[in-house]
Amino acid sequence: MTRPKFPILHVWMDELSELVKDEGILIFVILLPLAYPLLYAMIYNTETQRELPMCVVDESMSQRSREFVRRVDATQEVRIAAHATDMSQAQELMRRRDVSAILRIPAEFDSDIWNGRQTVVGLYSDLTSMLYYKVAYLGVINVAQETNRNIKVRERMTPASTAREDDVARWPIRFEEVKLYNPQGGFAAFLIPPVLMLILQQALCLGVGMSMGRARERFRGLVIPPTRHYKNTLAIVLGKGLVHFLIFMLMALYMSVCVTRWFSLPQLAHFATLVGFFVPYLLACTYMAIFWSSFIYRREDCILLFVFMSIPLLFLSGVSWPGASIPPLWKAVGAAFPSTWGANAYVRISGMGATLGDVHSELLALWVLAGVYFLLSCLTYMHEIRKSVGRSVLS
C-alpha cells in the first residue's frame, strides 16, 4: 500500500474533524479562551477599592479630632459608615461585616498635640483581603501627613511670614507621584495580563488532553488509529500541533487586542510584536500539551492533571509573588513551563511597551522549551507508532 503524498495534511484534517465533532473539546478549545478573559476582566474591572466602610471610635471628642475624622471621610479611599463609643462595639460591627476598618482616636489626642507630644492614632483593618488594609492605610496616612504639615506651619508662623514661606514650610521637598505602567494602581492591570497567558496554556493542555483521552478510548489504549496515514512521526506531531497552534493564535490575538481594548487594560505593544511573541509561546505550550497528554488515558484525567496547576504556576511565574523570594528549586520547576516565561514577557510587552529585543531572554527560553517539548512529543509518538504496528501484526 502506497504511503499518502501529504500525510501531515491527513493528520491535520483528522485532528480538526475530531475537534469539531466533540463538544467537550470545543468547550476547552473555543469557549474557555473566549469566555474566561471576559469573566476575569469583568470581575476586576473596578480596578481599585473605593469608599471602604470604616467605623470611628473618637475618645477625644475635640474639634481637632472631629476635623481629622472629617478629612478621612473626604478621601476617596474611605467612607465613615459608623461611629462607636468603644472598641468592643466597633469590633462587633466588624464581625458583622458592617465595616472593614476601625479608626481609633485616643482621649489624649488633642492635649498631646497642644503640648508638643507625639500622639498615636490606631487603625485596625480586616485582613481577609490585603486590599482592605491598603486602602484604609492610604486614606488615614495621607490625612495624618497633611495634619502634621499644617501643625509644623503653625509652629513656624510669625507675623511677618508670607504665604510662600508657609507653603515652603509645609512642603520643604516637593515630590510628584507617578505610577509607571499602571496609572490607576489597579488590580486588573496588574493581574489580568499574566492570567491571560495562563488561560492560553491551560486551555491548550485541557483541549489536547481531552483529545488524547478520547483517542485512547476509541482505539483501545492507542493515541493514533492503526492506518497508513499515521506512520510518520513528524507528520503526526506537526499535523496535530498545527491545528491547535492556529486556533490558539486567533484566541491569543483576541485576548491581547479585543479584551484589553474593551476593558481599557494597558496595551502598549505593536501588533507585529505580539505576533512575534505568541509564535514561540504557543508552540511551546502546544508541544508541552502534546507531551504531557501522553499520560492521559481517560478524557476526564486531563482535568485532574492540568486544572490544579493553574494557581501554583501563577505564583511560580514571579508576577503575583516576587520572583526574588522564590527558592531556587521552585524557580527551576517554574522554568519548565512556558507560562513562567510567557507571563513575564507579556507583562513587559503589553504594559511597558517592550520590544522583542527587550525580552530576548524570555523568547530564547520559549524557543528552547518549544524545541525540547517537540522532541519529547516525537519520541512519544514513535513509541505509539511501534505499539500500533505491533497490535496490527498481532491482529
Stockholm file with secondary structure:
# STOCKHOLM 1.0

chainA/1-395         MTRPKFPILHVWMDELSELVKDEGILIFVILLPLAYPLLYAMIYNTETQRELPMCVVDESMSQRSREFVRRVDATQEVRIAAHATDMSQAQELMRRRDVSAILRIPAEFDSDIWNGRQTVVGLYSDLTSMLYYKVAYLGVINVAQETNRNIKVRERMTPASTAREDDVARWPIRFEEVKLYNPQGGFAAFLIPPVLMLILQQALCLGVGMSMGRARERFRGLVIPPTRHYKNTLAIVLGKGLVHFLIFMLMALYMSVCVTRWFSLPQLAHFATLVGFFVPYLLACTYMAIFWSSFIYRREDCILLFVFMSIPLLFLSGVSWPGASIPPLWKAVGAAFPSTWGANAYVRISGMGATLGDVHSELLALWVLAGVYFLLSCLTYMHEIRKSVGRSVLS
#=GR chainA/1-395 SS CCCCSCHHHHHHHHHHHHHHHCHHHHIIIIIHHHHHHHHHHHHTTTCSCCSEEEEEEESSCSHHHHHHHHHHHHSSSEEEEEECSSHHHHHHHHHTTSCSEEEEECTTHHHHHHTTCCCCCEEEECTTSHHHHHHHHHHHHHHHHHHHHHHHHHHHCCTTCCHHHHHHHHCSSCCCCCCSSCTTCCHHHHHHHHHHHHHHHHHHHHHHHHHHHHHHHHTTTCSSCSSGGGCCHHHHHHHHHHHHHHHHHHHHHIIIIIIHHHTTCCCCCCHHHHHHHHHHHHHHHHHHHHHHGGGCCSTTHHHHHHGGGHHHHHHHTTTTTTGGGSCHHHHHHHHTSHHHHHHHHHHHHHHHCCCTTTTHHHHHHHHHHHHHHHHHHHHHHHHHHHHHHHHHHHC
#=GC SS_cons         CCCCSCHHHHHHHHHHHHHHHCHHHHIIIIIHHHHHHHHHHHHTTTCSCCSEEEEEEESSCSHHHHHHHHHHHHSSSEEEEEECSSHHHHHHHHHTTSCSEEEEECTTHHHHHHTTCCCCCEEEECTTSHHHHHHHHHHHHHHHHHHHHHHHHHHHCCTTCCHHHHHHHHCSSCCCCCCSSCTTCCHHHHHHHHHHHHHHHHHHHHHHHHHHHHHHHHTTTCSSCSSGGGCCHHHHHHHHHHHHHHHHHHHHHIIIIIIHHHTTCCCCCCHHHHHHHHHHHHHHHHHHHHHHGGGCCSTTHHHHHHGGGHHHHHHHTTTTTTGGGSCHHHHHHHHTSHHHHHHHHHHHHHHHCCCTTTTHHHHHHHHHHHHHHHHHHHHHHHHHHHHHHHHHHHC
//
